[in-house]
């Protein structure tokens, strides 16, 4: 029962994070740019309920790379109690009915950091839109602005993953120094 409750809380948290992300994008378009740091006042849209006091919400807006037309968003929820990180990625502008590798990288997009975690691949529908959900275990934290999510095309001739879209991860709630407690 406890595991079912935790999954329900995670699902509700993703719905809240999605709504907050939309509100966040609409109210502060400047903060959605991958190179712009987020301001403290931009984070005040989510409040935690008594059921889920140890969650951190974060988002990455995925921008095209290497002349692609791929756009997307990654929503992340880190659960301090279980040390798990849920990553949901939604993207458009991809080739229909293809499989795309997703990676969570260290550092920033500009730094081209190494892969920390391979995420569940993104499989696109007939319109070139795709969705992925990954739950990672034994993740001890989620840093603000020091990780990024990337959608890759696959291996190029240099045996590296070619990036189609990427975005830096920014914590929406709570901010560094804020307590992870119910409000």
N, C-alpha and C positions, 0 to 999 in steps of 0.2 A: 504494500500500500504506500509506503514511504517513497519508493522509486516512482510509482505512478504519480504521486503528488509532486515530486521534483520535476518530472517531465512536463506536467501540466503548468507548473510555475515557469519553466523554461519557455514553453510555447507562449504563454501569456506575456512573458518578458520580451520575446521577439516581436509580438504584436505591438507592445508599448514602444519598443525601440524603433520599429518601423514608422509608427505614427510620429514619434519624437523626431526622427530623422527627417521626415517630410516637413514638419513644422520648422525644424532647424534650417533646412535648405531654403524654405520660403522666407524666413525672417532674417536670414543672414547669408546671402548668396556669396559674399566675400569669404566667409569661413569655409565654404565648400571647396574652394580652390586647394589643390593638393599642396601648394607651397606656402599657404597662409596659416599661421598659428591660430588656434581658437582662443577667443577672449573668455575671461572668467564669467562674464554676464551671459554668454551664449549657452551655458550649461544648465540653466535653471528650468528645464522643462520636464524632467522626469522626477517622480518621487517614488520611493520604495514603500511597499506595504509591509505589514507586520509578518507576512508569510515568507518574504524573500529579502532579509536584511543584508545579505552579503553578496550582492551582485554588482558588477561593474559593467556598464554599457559603453560600447564604442562603435564608431562607424568609419568607413573609408569610402570615399567617392572615387571610383575607378575611371581614369581618363585615358583616352587613346594614346598608344605608343607606336612607333615605327610606321606611321602613316595608316594605321588601321582606323576603322570606324566603330570600334567597340567602346561601349560605355557600360558602367555598372555601379553597383553599390555592394559593399560588404557590411553586414551588421554582426557585431560580436558581443557575446555575453560571457563574462568570466564569473564563475561561482567559487567564491573563496572557500566555502565549506567542503566542497567536493574536489576542489582543484581542477575543475573541468572548464574548458573553453568551447563554446558553441559558436560556429562561424557559418553564417548564411550568406551566399553570394548570389546576386541576380544580375544578369547581363543581357545586352541586346547588341545587334550589329554583327553577330557571328554567322558563320556558314551554317545553313540548316542541317540538322541531324548529324552533327559532328561531336566528337568528344574533345574537350579541352582540359589540359592539366591546370590545376590551381595550386598556388604556393603561398605560404605565409613566410615572409622574409624578415631578416634582421635589418636594422638601420632604417634608412629612408629610400624612397624611389630614386632620388638623386644620387645616393651612395651605391645603388645596385648591390645591396647586401646579400649575403648567402641565405639559402633556404633554411628555415627553422623547422617547418612542418609541411609535408605534402597534404593537401586537402582533398576531399572527395572531388573527383573530376566533374566538370560541368558538361552535361549533355544537352544539346540544343534541340528545340522542336522544329517544326517545318517552317517557322518564321524567323529562325535564327536567334531566338531567345532561350536562355538557359538559367537553371537554378541548381544550387548545390547546398547541402547542409552537412557539416562535419562537426563531430563532437570529439575533442581531444582531451585526454586525461593526463594527470600529473603536470599541469601547467601551473607554475607557482605565482605568476603575475601577468599583467597586461600593461605594457608601458605606453604612455601618451606620446605619440609622434615618433616613436623609435622602432616601429615595425611597419611593414606594408604588405598588402595583398596584391597578387599579380595573376592575371589570366595569360596563359602561355599558348602559343600555336603548336609547339612541339619542338623537336630538336632541329637545329639548323646545321650547316656544314661544319661548324666549329664545335659541335656536340654540346651546345648550350641551348637552353630553352629560350626561344624568341618570345618576347613579351608583347602582347597585343594591347593590354590595358593594365594600369596599376594605380594604386592610391595609398597614401599614408594613413595609418590608423590613428584616430583621435578619440580620446575618452570623452564621452558626453556627461556621464555621471557615475560615481562621484568624482570630484576633482582631487588632485593630489593634495593630501593633507586633510581632506574631509573624512569624517568617520563613516565607516560602513555600518550604519545603524538605521533602524526604521525611523521614518520621519512622521 
